Amino acid sequence: MPTVEARITEVTRKDNGWIQIKTDHDRVKLLSTKIDQKGKEAFALQKSGEVAVIQFTSRPKTLDDGRTFDNFYYDKALAVETNGASASDDIPTAAPTTRSPTNPDDAWRISLAAGAKLAVATLPMLPTDERDLDSQLALALWWAQKLYFTSRPTEAFANRPSGVRQDEWDSPDEFASSADDDIPWD
């Protein structure tokens, strides 16, 4: 198996379960593993700051467009020099990736597209004399505004059974107990 001498500069656990190990080596910059013990070993070497001999497996990956690159998988590492660092610490978890808020222009375009779909879907319900393009556009804009300006529902709203107005519903338990009486099977 190939080896390199390098310092481990960063060890993080990603949301997908992979542990990424970054080094200061000029060619083998990133190694991966899913094995927790190997990640802890690498993290201890990162904390110590020592130069390590890192043993790894290289697997080439070819993309659909023909480009090829190497995936490096961490096998083990030993410090070239020791200073008594402890390997008992946990690997830090990388900050979860968050999505940036939707741009208001993009949100409007999304709402307008959904409104246009709803306008077409409700077209058969319109009176025959109102099935023209202007009526469809007005209906699409109405739906778009409704979707765009509707705020996120409260928890009470989210928990209520569909088709039941807020003023008709007191609690989920009351609704469930009354609905159980009319079930025709056991």
C-alpha positions as CSV (number, residue, x, y, z in Angstrom):
1,M,0.0,0.0,0.0
2,P,1.2,3.5,-0.8
3,T,2.3,5.9,2.0
4,V,3.0,9.6,2.3
5,E,4.6,11.7,5.0
6,A,2.4,14.6,5.9
7,R,0.7,16.5,8.8
8,I,-3.0,15.9,9.2
9,T,-4.4,19.4,9.2
10,E,-8.2,18.8,9.7
11,V,-10.5,15.9,10.5
12,T,-14.3,16.4,10.2
13,R,-17.3,14.1,10.1
14,K,-19.7,15.0,7.3
15,D,-23.5,14.7,7.4
16,N,-23.4,11.6,5.1
17,G,-21.2,9.7,7.7
18,W,-17.9,10.0,5.9
19,I,-14.9,11.3,7.8
20,Q,-12.7,13.6,5.8
21,I,-9.0,13.9,6.6
22,K,-7.1,16.8,5.1
23,T,-3.3,16.8,4.9
24,D,-0.6,19.3,4.0
25,H,0.8,16.9,1.3
26,D,1.1,18.3,-2.2
27,R,-0.7,15.4,-3.9
28,V,-2.7,13.5,-1.3
29,K,-4.7,16.5,0.1
30,L,-7.9,14.7,1.2
31,L,-8.5,11.2,2.5
32,S,-11.8,9.6,3.5
33,T,-13.0,6.9,5.7
34,K,-16.3,5.7,7.3
35,I,-14.6,3.8,10.1
36,D,-14.8,5.7,13.4
37,Q,-11.6,4.2,14.9
38,K,-9.6,5.4,11.9
39,G,-11.0,8.8,12.2
40,K,-10.1,9.0,15.9
41,E,-6.6,7.9,15.0
42,A,-6.3,10.7,12.4
43,F,-7.8,13.2,14.8
44,A,-5.2,12.4,17.5
45,L,-2.5,12.9,15.0
46,Q,-4.0,16.2,13.9
47,K,-4.1,17.4,17.6
48,S,-0.5,16.4,18.2
49,G,0.6,18.3,15.1
50,E,3.2,15.6,14.4
51,V,4.3,14.5,10.9
52,A,2.8,11.1,10.2
53,V,3.4,8.3,7.8
54,I,-0.1,7.8,6.3
55,Q,-1.0,4.6,4.6
56,F,-3.8,4.8,2.2
57,T,-5.7,3.1,-0.7
58,S,-6.1,4.9,-4.0
59,R,-9.0,4.1,-6.2
60,P,-9.4,6.0,-9.6
61,K,-12.8,7.3,-10.4
62,T,-13.8,8.1,-14.0
63,L,-16.7,10.5,-14.6
64,D,-19.2,10.2,-17.5
65,D,-17.4,12.9,-19.4
66,G,-14.1,10.9,-19.3
67,R,-12.3,12.9,-16.6
68,T,-10.5,10.7,-14.1
69,F,-9.4,11.5,-10.6
70,D,-8.1,9.5,-7.6
71,N,-10.2,8.9,-4.4
72,F,-7.9,8.4,-1.4
73,Y,-9.1,6.2,1.5
74,Y,-7.3,6.4,4.8
75,D,-6.0,3.1,6.1
76,K,-3.8,4.0,9.1
77,A,-1.1,6.4,10.2
78,L,1.8,6.4,12.6
79,A,3.5,9.5,14.0
80,V,7.1,10.0,12.9
81,E,7.9,11.5,16.3
82,T,5.7,11.3,19.5
83,N,4.9,13.8,22.3
84,G,2.3,11.8,24.3
85,A,-0.9,13.0,22.6
86,S,-4.1,11.3,23.7
87,A,-6.4,9.7,21.1
88,S,-9.4,9.7,23.4
89,D,-11.0,12.9,22.1
90,D,-14.0,12.7,19.8
91,I,-13.9,13.8,16.2
92,P,-15.5,17.3,15.7
93,T,-18.6,17.3,13.6
94,A,-18.7,19.6,10.7
95,A,-21.3,22.3,10.8
96,P,-24.4,21.2,8.9
97,T,-24.7,22.7,5.5
98,T,-27.5,25.2,5.4
99,R,-29.3,26.6,2.4
100,S,-29.3,30.3,1.8
101,P,-32.7,32.0,1.9
102,T,-34.6,32.1,-1.4
103,N,-34.2,35.3,-3.3
104,P,-37.6,37.2,-3.3
105,D,-37.5,37.4,-7.2
106,D,-36.9,33.6,-7.4
107,A,-39.7,33.0,-4.8
108,W,-42.1,35.1,-6.9
109,R,-41.2,33.2,-10.1
110,I,-41.7,29.9,-8.3
111,S,-45.1,31.1,-7.0
112,L,-46.1,32.4,-10.4
113,A,-45.2,29.0,-12.0
114,A,-47.2,27.2,-9.4
115,G,-50.1,29.7,-9.9
116,A,-50.1,29.1,-13.6
117,K,-50.3,25.3,-13.1
118,L,-53.2,25.8,-10.7
119,A,-55.0,28.1,-13.0
120,V,-54.8,25.6,-15.8
121,A,-55.9,22.8,-13.4
122,T,-59.0,24.8,-12.3
123,L,-59.9,25.9,-15.9
124,P,-62.6,23.2,-16.3
125,M,-64.3,24.6,-13.2
126,L,-64.7,28.1,-14.7
127,P,-67.9,29.0,-16.5
128,T,-67.4,28.6,-20.3
129,D,-67.4,32.4,-21.0
130,E,-64.6,32.9,-18.4
131,R,-62.1,30.5,-20.0
132,D,-60.2,33.1,-21.9
133,L,-56.5,34.0,-21.6
134,D,-57.2,37.1,-19.4
135,S,-59.2,35.1,-16.9
136,Q,-56.5,32.5,-16.8
137,L,-53.8,35.1,-16.2
138,A,-55.9,36.8,-13.4
139,L,-56.4,33.4,-11.8
140,A,-52.7,32.6,-12.1
141,L,-51.8,35.9,-10.5
142,W,-54.3,35.3,-7.7
143,W,-52.8,31.9,-6.9
144,A,-49.2,33.3,-7.1
145,Q,-50.0,36.0,-4.6
146,K,-51.8,33.6,-2.4
147,L,-48.8,31.3,-2.4
148,Y,-46.2,34.0,-2.1
149,F,-47.8,35.9,0.8
150,T,-49.1,32.9,2.8
151,S,-47.0,32.6,5.9
152,R,-45.8,29.3,7.4
153,P,-48.6,27.7,9.4
154,T,-48.5,27.6,13.2
155,E,-48.0,24.2,15.0
156,A,-51.7,24.1,15.9
157,F,-52.6,24.6,12.2
158,A,-50.2,21.9,11.1
159,N,-51.6,19.3,13.5
160,R,-55.3,19.8,12.6
161,P,-57.0,17.2,10.3
162,S,-57.3,18.3,6.7
163,G,-60.7,19.6,5.7
164,V,-61.5,20.9,9.2
165,R,-61.7,24.6,9.8
166,Q,-59.9,26.1,12.8
167,D,-63.2,27.1,14.5
168,E,-64.6,23.6,14.1
169,W,-61.6,21.9,15.8
170,D,-60.7,21.9,19.4
171,S,-58.1,19.2,19.9
172,P,-56.7,16.2,18.0
173,D,-57.8,13.9,20.8
174,E,-61.4,15.0,20.6
175,F,-61.4,14.6,16.8
176,A,-59.8,11.1,16.9
177,S,-62.2,9.8,19.6
178,S,-65.3,10.9,17.6
179,A,-64.0,9.5,14.3
180,D,-63.3,6.0,15.8
181,D,-67.0,5.3,16.3
182,D,-67.9,5.2,12.6
183,I,-65.1,2.8,11.3
184,P,-66.9,-0.2,9.7
185,W,-64.2,-2.7,10.4
186,D,-62.2,-3.9,13.4
